[in-house]
Amino acid sequence: MKLNYKRTVLVGLAFMSISSFWQLYNYIIPLILKNTFGVTDAVSGYVMAADNILAVFLLPLFGALSDRVHTPFGRRKPFIIVGSFLAAGLMFLIPLADAQKNLTLFVVALAVLLIVLSSYRSPAVALMPDVTPKPLRSKGNAVINLMGALGGIITHLVISFFAQSYTTIFSIVAGFMVTCAIILMFGVHENKLVAEMPPEPEDTQKEAGGKMPKEVRKSLIFILLSVFLWFMAYNAVETAYSRYVQDVWGRSESVGSTMMIIAMLVATASYLPVGQLSAKIGRKKVILGGVALMACAFFAGFLLPGYSIAAYLIMGAIGIGWASINVNSYPMVVEMSKGSDVGKYTGLYYTFSMSAQILTPILSGYLFTYLPFGYRVLFPYALIFSALAFITMTFVRHGDNRPDLPQSALELFGEED
């Protein structure tokens, strides 16, 4: 059994598009809040958590809804295509509100935009396991995350070249999202691909009546707790990084964006080796190694006295650690699902990840504002939650599906049908 490279890349366009937007959101929105509207870090934390508050309710809802929808275009594609076009149109209002210093327009446009994005995020992520056999989902997720990283790199390249024009930045990213949606619309025949999927083996994760065994449920709880904790760590760094570069290291936002590009390039290069390593030693061990690497990088970031080449190495290490987690954590969760409820388990995964992303900008924002150390709290904060995630992950005993080891690195991608 081999992964179909062409199919996975086309399916990954949805995640690539979404990732390009979230990099834009996490980097630019805090700067607009601070520099245009004079919002404090504590209040900014609430605003940056708004998308995650919506996501906790909307992602499980739309994930489960897409499980039940059947159209000539498929279950997931209608959500992805309509959502992408609506989001691209709404994005033009953000730089307009910034230019006019219109806080009301900014808040309303951002709120509607976040609702639209939440409506198709779970269906976009669930599309990959829908058309990928269970043993290949870590490899498939490696390719999907690779494309997501490329989407983030494209966004940061745009930010670096057009840092003085938010209108240009948002326009280019919106155009990129529409392009991805159009290619996916004509290139992915969802119903046909689902029909070609081999039948799933007898589900060993459920008892008679569909009830999950106690030991499997325990593993599910602990991996979801781990998801919550490592998102508490990583998202704090991701959302505060642009301000950390400015306030602690005294560098411009374009320098910070360049550093993020280099870190993402390192992370991107690691996705395929991580996928191959997961096939050799299992998902859980790779996740634990990734969490440990991130913790070490956060500790090194705390010790770094100022901006230097070491900052790039630290961000690259964080990227590799995060790639090791991302390639394997979502497949471990949906490994416990059936084909008919992948959207439900996808929503469950995002409930915990988004809950963390609600809390961590608020909590870290208060620490930055009211502790005398300011942004220097960032890396110790991330280190503590990474250590807790490592502990909870050691209790996970299920979802570690190890497929047959590929004969070559290229076979990790697979062959086209």
DONU-194601 format. One record per residue (C-alpha): y, z, x negated; residue in one letter. Coordinates in steps of 0.02 Angstrom, whole numbers. Example, Ala and Ser with C-alpha at 12.3 -4.5 7.8 and 13.67 -1.06 7.14 Angstrom:
BEGIN
- c2, c3, c1, residuo
- -225, 390, -615, A
- -53, 357, -684, S
REM end
This chain:
BEGIN
- c2, c3, c1, residuo
- 0, 0, 0, M
- 166, -55, -74, K
- 348, -32, -27, L
- 435, -188, 36, N
- 592, -199, -72, Y
- 685, -328, 31, K
- 655, -237, 194, R
- 708, -68, 123, T
- 868, -138, 48, V
- 918, -219, 212, L
- 881, -59, 308, V
- 979, 38, 176, G
- 1139, -57, 215, L
- 1173, 65, 357, A
- 1165, 215, 242, F
- 1264, 122, 108, M
- 1403, 93, 234, S
- 1403, 274, 292, I
- 1403, 340, 113, S
- 1552, 232, 67, S
- 1651, 310, 209, F
- 1603, 491, 169, W
- 1656, 471, -12, Q
- 1823, 409, 52, L
- 1834, 552, 176, Y
- 1789, 689, 53, N
- 1908, 627, -82, Y
- 2061, 563, 12, I
- 2073, 673, 167, I
- 2100, 836, 69, P
- 2238, 751, -30, L
- 2324, 689, 128, I
- 2313, 862, 205, L
- 2386, 944, 50, K
- 2514, 817, -10, N
- 2574, 738, 154, T
- 2559, 878, 281, F
- 2571, 1030, 166, G
- 2412, 1109, 233, V
- 2346, 1261, 139, T
- 2173, 1259, 62, D
- 2109, 1383, 191, A
- 2166, 1273, 337, V
- 2106, 1117, 246, S
- 1934, 1196, 239, G
- 1930, 1202, 429, Y
- 1983, 1020, 443, V
- 1852, 964, 315, M
- 1721, 1060, 414, A
- 1767, 974, 578, A
- 1650, 827, 549, D
- 1507, 945, 517, N
- 1544, 1049, 672, I
- 1532, 891, 775, L
- 1378, 836, 680, A
- 1280, 995, 717, V
- 1287, 951, 902, F
- 1296, 761, 898, L
- 1171, 714, 762, L
- 1020, 796, 846, P
- 1079, 728, 1014, L
- 1097, 548, 957, F
- 942, 559, 847, G
- 835, 613, 995, A
- 924, 488, 1109, L
- 883, 345, 991, S
- 699, 399, 997, D
- 701, 361, 1183, R
- 806, 203, 1188, V
- 716, 36, 1193, H
- 817, -126, 1186, T
- 781, -305, 1131, P
- 874, -260, 970, F
- 773, -101, 937, G
- 802, 86, 954, R
- 920, 117, 807, R
- 1015, -47, 782, K
- 1125, -37, 939, P
- 1193, 132, 882, F
- 1221, 69, 703, I
- 1308, -95, 746, I
- 1423, -31, 884, V
- 1464, 127, 786, G
- 1506, 32, 627, S
- 1628, -85, 711, F
- 1714, 55, 808, L
- 1729, 162, 652, A
- 1803, 19, 550, A
- 1937, -10, 682, G
- 1983, 174, 693, L
- 1999, 191, 505, M
- 2163, 93, 503, F
- 2249, 235, 598, L
- 2225, 362, 457, I
- 2339, 281, 327, P
- 2461, 237, 467, L
- 2474, 422, 514, A
- 2495, 466, 330, D
- 2635, 340, 305, A
- 2727, 400, 462, Q
- 2689, 584, 424, K
- 2625, 594, 603, N
- 2509, 744, 608, L
- 2462, 719, 792, T
- 2407, 539, 763, L
- 2313, 593, 608, F
- 2216, 732, 697, V
- 2174, 627, 852, V
- 2123, 473, 752, A
- 2018, 576, 633, L
- 1932, 670, 775, A
- 1883, 511, 868, V
- 1827, 429, 706, L
- 1714, 576, 664, L
- 1636, 571, 838, I
- 1598, 386, 819, V
- 1520, 411, 647, L
- 1413, 554, 713, S
- 1346, 440, 850, S
- 1254, 326, 731, Y
- 1218, 429, 575, R
- 1048, 496, 632, S
- 989, 326, 697, P
- 1041, 246, 533, A
- 941, 372, 431, V
- 791, 368, 549, A
- 775, 180, 532, L
- 695, 193, 359, M
- 547, 304, 409, P
- 527, 199, 567, D
- 480, 48, 461, V
- 403, 137, 309, T
- 227, 214, 305, P
- 225, 402, 271, K
- 154, 393, 92, P
- 296, 277, 40, L
- 443, 370, 113, R
- 496, 458, -47, S
- 502, 288, -133, K
- 591, 214, 16, G
- 714, 358, 16, N
- 744, 330, -170, A
- 800, 153, -132, V
- 904, 211, 17, I
- 991, 342, -89, N
- 1018, 216, -226, L
- 1111, 107, -103, M
- 1207, 257, -39, G
- 1262, 295, -216, A
- 1316, 115, -240, L
- 1419, 128, -81, G
- 1503, 284, -152, G
- 1535, 197, -318, I
- 1616, 50, -229, I
- 1731, 169, -136, T
- 1783, 260, -295, H
- 1814, 95, -383, L
- 1930, 49, -239, V
- 2017, 217, -253, I
- 2039, 196, -441, S
- 2116, 23, -426, F
- 2224, 57, -272, F
- 2261, 243, -290, A
- 2442, 219, -235, Q
- 2401, 132, -70, S
- 2296, 222, 57, Y
- 2316, 74, 177, T
- 2233, -42, 52, T
- 2095, 83, 15, I
- 2050, 111, 197, F
- 2061, -75, 237, S
- 1941, -124, 98, I
- 1815, 12, 142, V
- 1824, -35, 327, A
- 1792, -217, 282, G
- 1644, -165, 175, F
- 1570, -65, 320, M
- 1586, -212, 439, V
- 1504, -328, 312, T
- 1355, -211, 294, C
- 1338, -202, 484, A
- 1340, -391, 503, I
- 1207, -418, 370, I
- 1097, -283, 447, L
- 1123, -356, 621, M
- 1054, -526, 572, F
- 937, -474, 431, G
- 838, -331, 510, V
- 726, -369, 659, H
- 688, -190, 705, E
- 562, -214, 845, N
- 462, -338, 742, K
- 458, -224, 590, L
- 403, -73, 693, V
- 266, -176, 774, A
- 201, -224, 601, E
- 185, -43, 547, M
- 6, 14, 518, P
- -54, 149, 640, P
- -21, 325, 579, E
- -173, 428, 531, P
- -228, 569, 644, E
- -85, 695, 642, D
- -144, 848, 546, T
- 22, 938, 565, Q
- -1, 977, 750, K
- -128, 1081, 844, E
- -197, 1039, 1014, A
- -56, 1021, 1137, G
- 66, 965, 1003, G
- 104, 1140, 936, K
- 142, 1152, 751, M
- 25, 1269, 655, P
- 102, 1432, 595, K
- 87, 1392, 409, E
- 167, 1221, 432, V
- 307, 1296, 536, R
- 338, 1422, 396, K
- 355, 1280, 270, S
- 473, 1189, 387, L
- 583, 1343, 405, I
- 592, 1372, 218, F
- 633, 1192, 175, I
- 769, 1190, 307, L
- 839, 1352, 233, L
- 835, 1268, 63, S
- 928, 1118, 133, V
- 1061, 1235, 201, F
- 1081, 1326, 34, L
- 1092, 1176, -82, W
- 1216, 1092, 33, F
- 1319, 1252, 25, M
- 1324, 1227, -163, A
- 1345, 1039, -180, Y
- 1465, 1007, -37, N
- 1585, 1140, -101, A
- 1597, 1047, -266, V
- 1609, 877, -182, E
- 1749, 924, -61, T
- 1852, 1027, -186, A
- 1827, 919, -339, Y
- 1983, 812, -319, S
- 2091, 969, -308, R
- 1996, 1054, -450, Y
- 2036, 908, -565, V
- 2219, 917, -519, Q
- 2245, 1105, -518, D
- 2128, 1169, -655, V
- 2118, 1022, -775, W
- 2291, 952, -739, G
- 2231, 773, -716, R
- 2278, 641, -586, S
- 2169, 592, -438, E
- 2129, 425, -520, S
- 2055, 516, -671, V
- 1950, 622, -554, G
- 1891, 468, -462, S
- 1842, 386, -627, T
- 1741, 540, -671, M
- 1653, 532, -503, M
- 1610, 348, -532, I
- 1528, 388, -699, I
- 1433, 534, -623, A
- 1374, 423, -481, M
- 1320, 286, -601, L
- 1211, 413, -692, V
- 1142, 476, -527, A
- 1111, 298, -468, T
- 1012, 257, -624, A
- 905, 411, -592, S
- 847, 369, -415, Y
- 705, 253, -464, L
- 637, 365, -604, P
- 648, 512, -483, V
- 548, 415, -353, G
- 417, 371, -483, Q
- 409, 550, -547, L
- 385, 612, -368, S
- 232, 499, -354, A
- 162, 578, -512, K
- 194, 763, -490, I
- 244, 783, -308, G
- 404, 804, -209, R
- 417, 993, -219, K
- 413, 1002, -410, K
- 546, 867, -425, V
- 657, 958, -299, I
- 640, 1122, -394, L
- 684, 1034, -556, G
- 836, 955, -474, G
- 898, 1121, -406, V
- 876, 1202, -577, A
- 969, 1060, -663, L
- 1115, 1075, -541, M
- 1122, 1263, -569, A
- 1132, 1238, -757, C
- 1268, 1108, -735, A
- 1370, 1223, -623, F
- 1356, 1360, -754, F
- 1413, 1239, -889, A
- 1559, 1186, -780, G
- 1612, 1367, -764, F
- 1609, 1388, -954, L
- 1707, 1227, -987, L
- 1883, 1284, -1038, P
- 1971, 1120, -996, G
- 1956, 933, -969, Y
- 1846, 848, -1101, S
- 1703, 725, -1119, I
- 1587, 868, -1073, A
- 1654, 858, -895, A
- 1574, 687, -877, Y
- 1407, 753, -940, L
- 1415, 899, -819, I
- 1452, 786, -671, M
- 1312, 668, -724, G
- 1188, 814, -730, A
- 1243, 868, -556, I
- 1215, 690, -496, G
- 1039, 682, -568, I
- 995, 850, -491, G
- 1063, 798, -323, W
- 967, 634, -331, A
- 806, 730, -365, S
- 837, 833, -208, I
- 892, 691, -95, N
- 748, 575, -135, V
- 621, 703, -78, N
- 693, 832, 43, S
- 716, 721, 196, Y
- 542, 641, 178, P
- 466, 815, 166, M
- 545, 861, 333, V
- 495, 702, 425, V
- 321, 712, 349, E
- 291, 843, 483, M
- 343, 724, 622, S
- 258, 586, 720, K
- 326, 410, 732, G
- 388, 448, 908, S
- 499, 594, 856, D
- 569, 543, 686, V
- 743, 544, 761, G
- 718, 723, 822, K
- 666, 785, 650, Y
- 806, 686, 570, T
- 926, 778, 684, G
- 845, 943, 638, L
- 869, 906, 453, Y
- 1052, 867, 484, Y
- 1078, 1022, 591, T
- 1045, 1129, 437, F
- 1135, 1018, 312, S
- 1287, 1003, 423, M
- 1290, 1188, 465, S
- 1308, 1220, 279, A
- 1444, 1090, 267, Q
- 1536, 1177, 409, I
- 1532, 1345, 324, L
- 1555, 1301, 140, T
- 1728, 1218, 148, P
- 1794, 1364, 251, I
- 1716, 1499, 143, L
- 1761, 1417, -22, S
- 1935, 1376, 43, G
- 1968, 1559, 78, Y
- 1903, 1608, -94, L
- 2016, 1479, -177, F
- 2165, 1541, -78, T
- 2146, 1729, -84, Y
- 2054, 1768, -246, L
- 2162, 1774, -403, P
- 2047, 1652, -493, F
- 2089, 1508, -375, G
- 1984, 1352, -401, Y
- 1893, 1429, -548, R
- 1781, 1512, -419, V
- 1707, 1342, -376, L
- 1566, 1329, -504, F
- 1505, 1511, -493, P
- 1503, 1490, -304, Y
- 1393, 1335, -318, A
- 1281, 1420, -446, L
- 1241, 1566, -331, I
- 1188, 1456, -185, F
- 1085, 1343, -299, S
- 989, 1494, -362, A
- 954, 1550, -183, L
- 894, 1374, -139, A
- 773, 1376, -284, F
- 697, 1539, -221, I
- 673, 1480, -40, T
- 601, 1313, -97, M
- 459, 1402, -188, T
- 390, 1457, -18, F
- 370, 1278, 47, V
- 185, 1228, 53, R
- 182, 1070, 161, H
- 261, 897, 168, G
- 221, 859, -15, D
- 134, 692, 12, N
- 90, 611, -155, R
- 49, 426, -135, P
- -56, 328, -257, D
- 34, 309, -423, L
- 107, 134, -446, P
- 41, 32, -589, Q
- 214, -12, -653, S
- 396, 39, -629, A
- 429, -122, -535, L
- 292, -79, -411, E
- 400, 69, -360, L
- 508, -59, -271, F
- 357, -155, -209, G
- 338, -339, -169, E
- 417, -437, -31, E
- 305, -487, 114, D
REM end
